Amino acid sequence: MDRETVAGMNRITYRIIGAAIEVHRGLGPGLLESAYEECLCHEIGLLGLKYQRQVPLPVVYKGVALDCNYRMDVVVEEMVLLELKSVQSIVPDHIAQLMTYLKLSSLKLGLLINFNVDVLKEGIVRRKNGYLSDEPQRNHDL
């Protein structure tokens, strides 16, 4: 990826995280994922960012796209995947889901956001799609 694309993705993720923090401040932890999705999409829309909700994600097997009922929670600017949770804690399966969805969708960047935390920063995981380049996967501090 070129520097301009990376800079653009960083600006978008910064704005998304700001919107998520705004939602968390307003609602706090403890609601269902669907409530956070609705409110976060409202905030993202107020920022003027384009988004899609519950985007179908086919599995391509032997050249055939199969509908296996996978859905990406939110895709922002056709570039950033948001997987939203409202769980006790993020476990490796949640991160594996994010990475699998990035691989299947060919999107470049994903945010896993768990709203069921006291401080939202502790519930955010950012991952780059390691299947798009030869660059090693790294953890990113927020």
N, CA, C and O of each residue as an XYZ file, in Angstrom:
568
protein
N       0.836     -1.184      0.000
C       0.000      0.000      0.000
C       0.880      1.245      0.000
O       1.931      1.282      0.638
N       0.431      2.257     -0.723
C       1.203      3.487     -0.764
C       0.914      4.327      0.475
O      -0.051      4.090      1.201
N       1.775      5.312      0.694
C       1.664      6.150      1.899
C       0.333      6.891      1.979
O      -0.233      7.051      3.060
N      -0.162      7.343      0.826
C      -1.418      8.085      0.807
C      -2.587      7.210      1.249
O      -3.460      7.662      1.991
N      -2.604      5.958      0.793
C      -3.661      5.032      1.188
C      -3.594      4.758      2.685
O      -4.616      4.767      3.370
N      -2.389      4.515      3.187
C      -2.209      4.247      4.615
C      -2.636      5.462      5.439
O      -3.320      5.317      6.453
N      -2.236      6.655      5.006
C      -2.610      7.875      5.724
C      -4.129      8.049      5.728
O      -4.707      8.441      6.741
N      -4.771      7.760      4.604
C      -6.226      7.860      4.517
C      -6.915      6.882      5.447
O      -7.882      7.236      6.121
N      -6.419      5.644      5.487
C      -6.999      4.646      6.391
C      -6.816      5.063      7.840
O      -7.721      4.889      8.656
N      -5.654      5.611      8.165
C      -5.413      6.058      9.543
C      -6.361      7.190      9.925
O      -6.856      7.225     11.051
N      -6.619      8.113      9.003
C      -7.558      9.205      9.284
C      -8.969      8.652      9.509
O      -9.677      9.077     10.423
N      -9.359      7.707      8.669
C     -10.693      7.118      8.808
C     -10.821      6.365     10.133
O     -11.813      6.528     10.843
N      -9.823      5.542     10.471
C      -9.915      4.777     11.716
C      -9.914      5.702     12.930
O     -10.593      5.429     13.919
N      -9.160      6.787     12.859
C      -9.152      7.770     13.946
C     -10.560      8.328     14.152
O     -11.015      8.463     15.288
N     -11.245      8.652     13.062
C     -12.597      9.196     13.135
C     -13.593      8.146     13.622
O     -14.498      8.456     14.398
N     -13.425      6.897     13.161
C     -14.305      5.811     13.610
C     -14.156      5.591     15.108
O     -15.149      5.459     15.823
N     -12.919      5.551     15.580
C     -12.674      5.343     17.007
C     -13.269      6.498     17.817
O     -13.843      6.277     18.884
N     -13.134      7.719     17.317
C     -13.752      8.860     17.985
C     -15.262      8.712     18.074
O     -15.864      9.020     19.102
N     -15.878      8.236     16.983
C     -17.325      8.016     16.973
C     -17.712      6.920     17.965
O     -18.718      7.039     18.665
N     -16.909      5.850     18.022
C     -17.181      4.755     18.956
C     -17.069      5.229     20.402
O     -17.868      4.836     21.253
N     -16.091      6.060     20.672
C     -15.943      6.613     22.026
C     -17.148      7.473     22.379
O     -17.639      7.421     23.507
N     -17.624      8.253     21.433
C     -18.811      9.081     21.661
C     -20.022      8.216     22.004
O     -20.768      8.530     22.931
N     -20.220      7.130     21.261
C     -21.325      6.209     21.527
C     -21.173      5.585     22.913
O     -22.140      5.504     23.670
N     -19.966      5.146     23.242
C     -19.727      4.504     24.531
C     -19.959      5.469     25.685
O     -20.509      5.092     26.720
N     -19.536      6.717     25.501
C     -19.783      7.734     26.546
C     -21.282      7.935     26.763
O     -21.741      8.118     27.891
N     -22.032      7.897     25.667
C     -23.464      8.135     25.766
C     -24.246      6.962     26.315
O     -25.220      7.151     27.044
N     -23.832      5.749     25.973
C     -24.596      4.559     26.344
C     -23.979      3.746     27.480
O     -24.691      3.102     28.251
N     -22.661      3.780     27.576
C     -21.972      2.936     28.553
C     -22.006      1.477     28.133
O     -22.552      1.151     27.079
N     -21.431      0.595     28.941
C     -21.429     -0.837     28.627
C     -22.760     -1.492     28.981
O     -23.570     -0.923     29.712
N     -22.975     -2.696     28.451
C     -24.092     -3.512     28.906
C     -25.250     -3.693     27.954
O     -26.137     -4.499     28.232
N     -25.283     -2.977     26.842
C     -26.378     -3.143     25.891
C     -26.038     -4.231     24.875
O     -24.918     -4.741     24.842
N     -27.013     -4.572     24.060
C     -26.776     -5.536     22.992
C     -25.951     -4.903     21.873
O     -25.972     -3.689     21.668
N     -25.229     -5.755     21.161
C     -24.407     -5.313     20.040
C     -25.224     -4.483     19.043
O     -24.727     -3.489     18.512
N     -26.458     -4.882     18.791
C     -27.287     -4.199     17.793
C     -27.517     -2.726     18.150
O     -27.584     -1.884     17.255
N     -27.637     -2.409     19.426
C     -27.821     -1.018     19.844
C     -26.574     -0.198     19.540
O     -26.670      0.930     19.057
N     -25.405     -0.766     19.824
C     -24.155     -0.061     19.544
C     -23.967      0.115     18.041
O     -23.503      1.163     17.591
N     -24.325     -0.901     17.265
C     -24.193     -0.798     15.807
C     -25.062      0.334     15.270
O     -24.607      1.143     14.461
N     -26.295      0.387     15.716
C     -27.222      1.433     15.259
C     -26.667      2.818     15.592
O     -26.636      3.702     14.735
N     -26.233      3.001     16.828
C     -25.742      4.310     17.269
C     -24.412      4.669     16.611
O     -24.197      5.820     16.234
N     -23.521      3.690     16.473
C     -22.235      3.956     15.835
C     -22.434      4.349     14.372
O     -21.771      5.267     13.889
N     -23.316      3.684     13.673
C     -23.573      4.037     12.276
C     -24.164      5.443     12.181
O     -23.856      6.183     11.247
N     -25.000      5.810     13.131
C     -25.537      7.174     13.167
C     -24.378      8.172     13.297
O     -24.328      9.161     12.567
N     -23.460      7.917     14.214
C     -22.305      8.805     14.421
C     -21.410      8.849     13.184
O     -20.948      9.921     12.792
N     -21.166      7.702     12.573
C     -20.326      7.650     11.370
C     -20.973      8.455     10.251
O     -20.289      9.168      9.517
N     -22.286      8.342     10.123
C     -23.010      9.129      9.134
C     -22.901     10.624      9.392
O     -22.763     11.408      8.453
N     -22.963     11.027     10.660
C     -22.804     12.440     11.003
C     -21.428     12.974     10.610
O     -21.268     14.166     10.348
N     -20.441     12.085     10.573
C     -19.088     12.479     10.160
C     -18.945     12.579      8.649
O     -17.907     13.005      8.142
N     -19.990     12.186      7.936
C     -19.932     12.247      6.477
C     -19.227     11.076      5.836
O     -18.875     11.131      4.658
N     -19.014     10.009      6.599
C     -18.371      8.818      6.062
C     -19.436      7.879      5.506
O     -20.524      7.753      6.068
N     -19.110      7.223      4.395
C     -20.021      6.237      3.819
C     -19.840      4.917      4.557
O     -18.727      4.544      4.929
N     -20.953      4.217      4.761
C     -20.871      2.925      5.430
C     -21.963      2.008      4.911
O     -22.968      2.454      4.357
N     -21.741      0.712      5.103
C     -22.727     -0.324      4.823
C     -22.831     -1.194      6.063
O     -21.839     -1.444      6.748
N     -24.044     -1.652      6.343
C     -24.274     -2.503      7.509
C     -24.637     -3.915      7.081
O     -25.259     -4.133      6.041
N     -24.230     -4.872      7.917
C     -24.577     -6.282      7.715
C     -24.328     -6.719      6.265
O     -25.218     -7.220      5.576
N     -23.098     -6.509      5.842
C     -22.697     -6.784      4.461
C     -22.483     -8.291      4.286
O     -21.685     -8.892      5.006
N     -23.192     -8.902      3.333
C     -23.001    -10.343      3.082
C     -21.551    -10.631      2.691
O     -20.921     -9.860      1.967
N     -21.046    -11.742      3.180
C     -19.664    -12.136      2.910
C     -19.644    -13.581      2.427
O     -19.655    -14.508      3.236
N     -19.615    -13.774      1.109
C     -19.605    -15.147      0.595
C     -18.253    -15.823      0.834
O     -17.227    -15.160      0.982
N     -18.278    -17.126      0.865
C     -17.064    -17.929      0.922
C     -16.829    -18.447     -0.491
O     -17.694    -19.099     -1.077
N     -15.650    -18.149     -1.032
C     -15.339    -18.624     -2.376
C     -14.616    -19.965     -2.243
O     -13.539    -20.065     -1.655
N     -15.244    -20.977     -2.805
C     -14.698    -22.331     -2.742
C     -14.661    -22.893     -4.163
O     -15.686    -23.000     -4.837
N     -13.466    -23.244     -4.592
C     -13.260    -23.778     -5.944
C     -13.882    -22.871     -7.006
O     -14.522    -23.320     -7.958
N     -13.660    -21.573     -6.793
C     -14.123    -20.597     -7.764
C     -15.597    -20.242     -7.695
O     -16.078    -19.464     -8.519
N     -16.318    -20.788     -6.741
C     -17.751    -20.529     -6.616
C     -18.003    -19.763     -5.314
O     -17.569    -20.182     -4.241
N     -18.713    -18.634     -5.428
C     -19.086    -17.853     -4.239
C     -20.305    -18.494     -3.592
O     -21.380    -18.558     -4.189
N     -20.126    -18.967     -2.367
C     -21.192    -19.656     -1.639
C     -21.689    -18.771     -0.497
O     -20.893    -18.193      0.242
N     -22.993    -18.673     -0.364
C     -23.586    -17.905      0.725
C     -23.650    -18.792      1.965
O     -24.479    -19.698      2.055
N     -22.767    -18.519      2.912
C     -22.720    -19.294      4.152
C     -23.274    -18.482      5.327
O     -23.030    -18.807      6.489
N     -24.018    -17.428      5.008
C     -24.658    -16.563      6.002
C     -23.679    -15.773      6.866
O     -24.017    -15.396      7.989
N     -22.466    -15.515      6.361
C     -21.559    -14.617      7.065
C     -21.943    -13.186      6.742
O     -22.308    -12.874      5.609
N     -21.861    -12.311      7.748
C     -22.173    -10.891      7.582
C     -21.102    -10.077      8.302
O     -20.770    -10.338      9.458
N     -20.573     -9.089      7.592
C     -19.674     -8.129      8.222
C     -20.555     -7.068      8.877
O     -21.481     -6.560      8.244
N     -20.283     -6.731     10.124
C     -21.142     -5.789     10.839
C     -21.245     -4.457     10.100
O     -22.337     -4.020      9.738
N     -20.099     -3.819      9.881
C     -20.087     -2.507      9.214
C     -18.822     -2.418      8.369
O     -17.748     -2.845      8.791
N     -18.964     -1.861      7.175
C     -17.820     -1.543      6.322
C     -17.869     -0.044      6.062
O     -18.876      0.477      5.582
N     -16.776      0.649      6.380
C     -16.712      2.105      6.254
C     -15.820      2.476      5.079
O     -14.689      2.005      4.960
N     -16.357      3.335      4.214
C     -15.622      3.854      3.059
C     -15.046      2.739      2.183
O     -14.009      2.919      1.545
N     -15.712      1.605      2.157
C     -15.278      0.443      1.362
C     -13.826      0.064      1.644
O     -13.127     -0.475      0.785
N     -13.387      0.362      2.885
C     -11.984      0.170      3.217
C     -11.754     -0.450      4.591
O     -10.837     -1.253      4.763
N     -12.575     -0.086      5.566
C     -12.356     -0.499      6.958
C     -13.532     -1.358      7.431
O     -14.691     -0.949      7.358
N     -13.204     -2.549      7.912
C     -14.184     -3.482      8.448
C     -14.326     -3.238      9.948
O     -13.331     -3.152     10.667
N     -15.566     -3.130     10.413
C     -15.831     -3.018     11.848
C     -16.573     -4.261     12.296
O     -17.652     -4.565     11.789
N     -15.998     -4.974     13.239
C     -16.685     -6.084     13.889
C     -16.976     -5.632     15.309
O     -16.063     -5.350     16.085
N     -18.245     -5.568     15.636
C     -18.675     -5.031     16.924
C     -19.055     -6.159     17.860
O     -19.636     -7.165     17.453
N     -18.713     -5.968     19.119
C     -19.026     -6.955     20.156
C     -19.536     -6.244     21.397
O     -19.266     -5.063     21.620
N     -20.273     -6.988     22.189
C     -20.653     -6.561     23.528
C     -20.528     -7.802     24.405
O     -21.519     -8.434     24.773
N     -19.268     -8.132     24.730
C     -18.949     -9.373     25.423
C     -18.087     -9.083     26.647
O     -17.531     -7.994     26.790
N     -17.988    -10.082     27.530
C     -17.191     -9.937     28.747
C     -15.744     -9.564     28.424
O     -15.170     -8.671     29.047
N     -15.165    -10.257     27.447
C     -13.805     -9.933     27.022
C     -13.572    -10.467     25.613
O     -14.211    -11.424     25.177
N     -12.659     -9.835     24.927
C     -12.266    -10.302     23.599
C     -11.399    -11.535     23.774
O     -10.459    -11.539     24.569
N     -11.722    -12.583     23.025
C     -10.963    -13.828     23.074
C     -10.336    -14.068     21.701
O     -10.736    -13.433     20.725
N      -9.366    -14.970     21.610
C      -8.713    -15.228     20.323
C      -9.675    -15.556     19.176
O      -9.389    -15.224     18.026
N     -10.798    -16.196     19.465
C     -11.779    -16.494     18.411
C     -12.333    -15.227     17.758
O     -12.610    -15.218     16.558
N     -12.493    -14.163     18.537
C     -12.990    -12.905     17.976
C     -11.963    -12.313     17.002
O     -12.319    -11.823     15.931
N     -10.704    -12.367     17.388
C      -9.650    -11.845     16.515
C      -9.524    -12.719     15.274
O      -9.309    -12.206     14.176
N      -9.655    -14.031     15.434
C      -9.619    -14.939     14.283
C     -10.770    -14.632     13.329
O     -10.590    -14.675     12.112
N     -11.949    -14.322     13.866
C     -13.094    -13.951     13.026
C     -12.767    -12.698     12.223
O     -13.013    -12.652     11.018
N     -12.215    -11.683     12.880
C     -11.842    -10.449     12.197
C     -10.855    -10.737     11.065
O     -11.029    -10.256      9.945
N      -9.830    -11.517     11.362
C      -8.810    -11.818     10.353
C      -9.395    -12.623      9.192
O      -9.030    -12.392      8.039
N     -10.291    -13.559      9.477
C     -10.932    -14.346      8.428
C     -11.797    -13.452      7.549
O     -11.770    -13.572      6.324
N     -12.558    -12.565      8.162
C     -13.397    -11.654      7.384
C     -12.549    -10.721      6.527
O     -12.929    -10.408      5.399
N     -11.411    -10.272      7.041
C     -10.515     -9.448      6.234
C     -10.013    -10.240      5.028
O      -9.974     -9.728      3.909
N      -9.635    -11.476      5.265
C      -9.134    -12.319      4.171
C     -10.212    -12.547      3.115
O      -9.958    -12.381      1.923
N     -11.409    -12.925      3.547
C     -12.485    -13.224      2.602
C     -12.949    -11.989      1.836
O     -13.344    -12.090      0.675
N     -12.903    -10.842      2.471
C     -13.413     -9.610      1.858
C     -12.351     -8.839      1.078
O     -12.680     -7.994      0.246
N     -11.085     -9.127      1.344
C      -9.956     -8.375      0.772
C      -9.932     -6.916      1.222
O      -9.292     -6.080      0.584
N     -10.620     -6.611      2.309
C     -10.510     -5.269      2.876
C      -9.153     -5.133      3.538
O      -8.550     -6.122      3.955
N      -8.683     -3.912      3.630
C      -7.310     -3.679      4.072
C      -7.132     -3.615      5.587
O      -6.067     -3.959      6.100
N      -8.172     -3.174      6.309
C      -7.999     -2.905      7.731
C      -9.275     -3.248      8.484
O     -10.379     -3.054      7.975
N      -9.117     -3.756      9.697
C     -10.269     -4.087     10.516
C     -10.127     -3.579     11.936
O      -9.033     -3.542     12.499
N     -11.260     -3.189     12.502
C     -11.331     -2.824     13.915
C     -12.331     -3.748     14.592
O     -13.468     -3.890     14.143
N     -11.898     -4.363     15.658
C     -12.763     -5.157     16.518
C     -13.042     -4.275     17.730
O     -12.123     -3.910     18.462
N     -14.313     -3.933     17.941
C     -14.674     -2.998     19.006
C     -15.634     -3.685     19.964
O     -16.749     -4.055     19.595
N     -15.178     -3.847     21.204
C     -16.012     -4.419     22.260
C     -16.521     -3.284     23.153
O     -15.744     -2.632     23.851
N     -17.828     -3.061     23.120
C     -18.421     -1.972     23.890
C     -18.678     -2.336     25.353
O     -19.038     -1.461     26.140
N     -18.507     -3.584     25.731
C     -18.803     -4.007     27.099
C     -17.568     -3.889     27.993
O     -17.157     -4.850     28.642
N     -16.993     -2.693     28.009
C     -15.819     -2.389     28.827
C     -16.042     -1.043     29.497
O     -16.872     -0.249     29.054
N     -15.300     -0.791     30.563
C     -15.434      0.491     31.255
C     -14.803      1.634     30.455
O     -15.361      2.728     30.370
N     -13.628      1.365     29.869
C     -12.923      2.348     29.051
C     -12.803      1.766     27.647
O     -12.170      0.726     27.464
N     -13.399      2.419     26.658
C     -13.501      1.820     25.328
C     -12.145      1.504     24.710
O     -12.020      0.519     23.982
N     -11.141      2.305     24.979
C      -9.811      2.057     24.419
C      -9.338      0.626     24.720
O      -8.613      0.027     23.926
N      -9.752      0.092     25.864
C      -9.365     -1.267     26.245
C     -10.110     -2.328     25.438
O      -9.738     -3.502     25.473
N     -11.157     -1.931     24.712
C     -11.955     -2.881     23.948
C     -11.737     -2.814     22.451
O     -12.526     -3.367     21.685
N     -10.664     -2.135     22.017
C     -10.436     -1.969     20.581
C      -9.193     -2.730     20.144
O      -8.123     -2.600     20.739
N      -9.358     -3.530     19.088
C      -8.240     -4.245     18.466
C      -8.208     -3.817     17.002
O      -9.231     -3.855     16.318
N      -7.051     -3.415     16.531
C      -6.862     -2.975     15.148
C      -5.968     -3.981     14.450
O      -4.904     -4.329     14.962
N      -6.393     -4.454     13.280
C      -5.592     -5.423     12.536
C      -5.588     -5.071     11.055
O      -6.592     -4.633     10.494
N      -4.431     -5.274     10.442
C      -4.258     -5.096      9.008
C      -4.418     -6.443      8.335
O      -4.068     -7.474      8.909
N      -4.946     -6.441      7.121
C      -5.091     -7.679      6.368
C      -3.719     -8.136      5.909
O      -3.164     -7.583      4.960
N      -3.170     -9.139      6.574
C      -1.857     -9.672      6.249
C      -1.825    -10.486      4.977
O      -0.751    -10.883      4.524
N      -2.988    -10.745      4.389
C      -3.051    -11.539      3.168
C      -2.884    -10.699      1.916
O      -2.818    -11.244      0.815
N      -2.814     -9.374      2.061
C      -2.722     -8.501      0.896
C      -1.297     -8.145      0.527
O      -1.058     -7.662     -0.580
N      -0.340     -8.367      1.421
C       1.037     -8.008      1.123
C       1.976     -8.955      1.858
O       1.550     -9.826      2.617
N       3.253     -8.759      1.610
C       4.265     -9.584      2.264
C       4.734     -8.994      3.587
O       5.598     -9.568      4.249
N       4.169     -7.844      3.979
C       4.571     -7.218      5.229
C       4.106     -8.060      6.403
O       2.994     -8.587      6.369
N       4.930     -8.207      7.452
C       4.515     -8.990      8.617
C       3.391     -8.293      9.371
O       3.309     -7.065      9.404
N       2.529     -9.102      9.974
C       1.431     -8.573     10.790
C       2.004     -8.040     12.093
O       2.794     -8.713     12.755
N       1.603     -6.831     12.458
C       2.066     -6.242     13.703
C       0.889     -5.770     14.522
O      -0.162     -5.431     13.978
N       1.063     -5.747     15.830
C       0.059     -5.167     16.701
C       0.200     -3.655     16.641
O       1.308     -3.140     16.489
N      -0.895     -2.950     16.757
C      -0.877     -1.494     16.721
C      -1.420     -0.962     18.028
O      -2.486     -1.369     18.490
N      -0.667     -0.042     18.622
C      -1.176      0.641     19.808
C      -2.099      1.741     19.336
O      -1.894      2.326     18.273
N      -3.110      2.017     20.125
C      -4.056      3.069     19.738
C      -3.602      4.393     20.269
O      -4.266      5.406     20.050
